Amino acid sequence: MTLRKSHFVELAGAAMSALVEGDLAEAGRLAGVPLTEYFLTDRARWLWRHRLDRIAADPHNARWLARQAVVGDEGVVVGHAGFHGPPDESGTVEIGYSVDPAFRRRGYARAALTELLRRAAAETGVHTVRATISPDNVASLATIAGFGFVQVGAHWDDEDGHGLVFEKPVSAT
């Protein structure tokens, strides 16, 4: 599978607020790209609310919490990706990405992961990148396999359930 060309467009607080309200057109206007219904799923709206709450609690972390719309080859938004927060005290950041089911199995998750790793490596305070993936998410497990991530544990999350925790040093990016 070839790595797709894509780029990120920031979904800042105002765009996420519009998504929480279900206003896809306004969110797209604010983001500068038309967004798809995928950004209004229950899971996505939970994510936008969660990110906005964290930004409200500490506005200095907004640059880490704003999600990015992944724009694919044809200028169509195919998903979103970003960090779950700023680096922790050990310099670890956790990444997350999601591709609209209509665009899966085309290399967009790999392209998003590549960009997230590049961005993490560009930050002087980041030493490790973490990804937590459901053991049932075969596609995402396969996506990270070629990037040098090593499983370091597992945990339970009330929202996502059982997750396998993978990490890789930024120096190996």
N, C-alpha and C positions, 0 to 999 in steps of 0.2 A: 504494500500500500504506500503510495506516495504521500509525503508530508504536504498538507494543503498550505496555501498561502492565506494568511489571515492577519487581521490587525484588531486591536482593542480600541473601544470607545468607552470612555468613563461613564458610569452610571452614578452620578453624584447624588447627594441627598435629595435634591428636588425631584430628580427623575425617579428615585426609589419611592418617594412619597406619592408621586402620581401613580406608580404601580400598585402601591398598597391600596389606594383609592379606586383602583380598577380603570384608570384613565390611560389606556395604552397610547392613544394619539398624543396626549400631552407629554407622557414619558418619552416617547420617540422624538418629539419636537425638542425637548430639553437635552436629550442625548445626541441629537443631530443625525439620528438614523431611525428608520421605521423599525419598531420592535414587533415581534410575533406574539401570538396568544400564549406561547410557551412561558412568557414572562409573567403571565397572570394565573398560572396554576396555583393550587393551594400551597404546594411546597415552596414555590418561588415567592409567593406573597408572604409566607412565614419568614423566609430569608430576608426580604426587604425590610420587614418590621424589625427583625432581630438586629440587622445592621444599623438601622436608624436609631434604635434604642442604645446601641453601643456608641454610636457617634454622639448622641445627646449626652451620654454619661461622660465622654471625654472627646471633645471636638478635635483635639490634636491628633487623634488616631484616624481621622477621616480618610486620609490618603491610603491607609492600609485596609480600611473596611469598605470603601466604595467598590462595587463590583464593576467588572468590565464586560461589555457586550462584545462577543467575538463575531467579527464580521468576516464572512467567508469570501471565497473566490469571486462570486458574482455581486458582491456588495450587500448580500442578504445576511441578516443577523442569524447565527446558527446556534448560539448558546451564550453562557456567561462564565466568567472565571475570576478568581481573585484570591486574596489572603483572608484568613479568618480573623486576623488581628495583627497588631505590631509584633515584632520579635519579643520573645519572653526573655527572662534574665540570662538565659544561656545562649541567646541569639538564634533561637529556633522560630521559624514561621511555618504556619500550616496553610496549605493551599487547598482550594476546592475548584472544581470545574464541572460544568454540566452542559451537555449538547442536546438540543432539541431532537426528539426521536426521529423526526423527518430527515435529519441530517447526519445521523449516526453511521458509523462504519465507513466514513469517508476521509478519516485522518484529521478531523478538526480537534478532537480531544488531544491528540499528540501535538498538534500545532499550539493549542492553548497551554499545554504543559510545558512545551519548549519555551514559550514566552514568559510564563510564570517563573521558570528556573532562571532565565536570563535576567529578569527583573530582580529576583532575590540575590543573584550574584552581584548585581550592580550596587547593592546596599552594603555599606561597610559594617553595619551591625548585625548582619545575618551570617550565621555560620552553618546552619542546618535547615533543610527543608523537610517538612513532615507532610504525609498524606495519610488520611484515615479512610479506609475503604471497607464496605460490607464484604464479608466472605462470599456472598452470593453475587456480587457484581463482577462477573467474569470479565466483561469488557474493560472495566477500569483497571482490574488487576493485570490484564494483558497490556494495557496502555503503559503503566508505570514499569513493567518488567524490563523494557529496553533502556531505561534511564538510570539504572544503577541503584535504585531504592532497595533497602534491606529491611525485612520485617524485624521490628524491635519490640513488639508487644501487641496487646489487644486491650480493648476497653468497651464498656457499655455506655451508651449515650441515650438519655430519655427520648430524644427526638429521632435519632437515627438507628438505635438498637446496637447490636454487636458490630464492632469495627476492628479491623486489623490495622495496626499502626506501622507505617513504613517511614524510614528516614534516609536521607542522603546528605553528605556534606556538600556545602556550596562549592568547595574547592574541586569537587568531582564533577561539576556542571560543565 
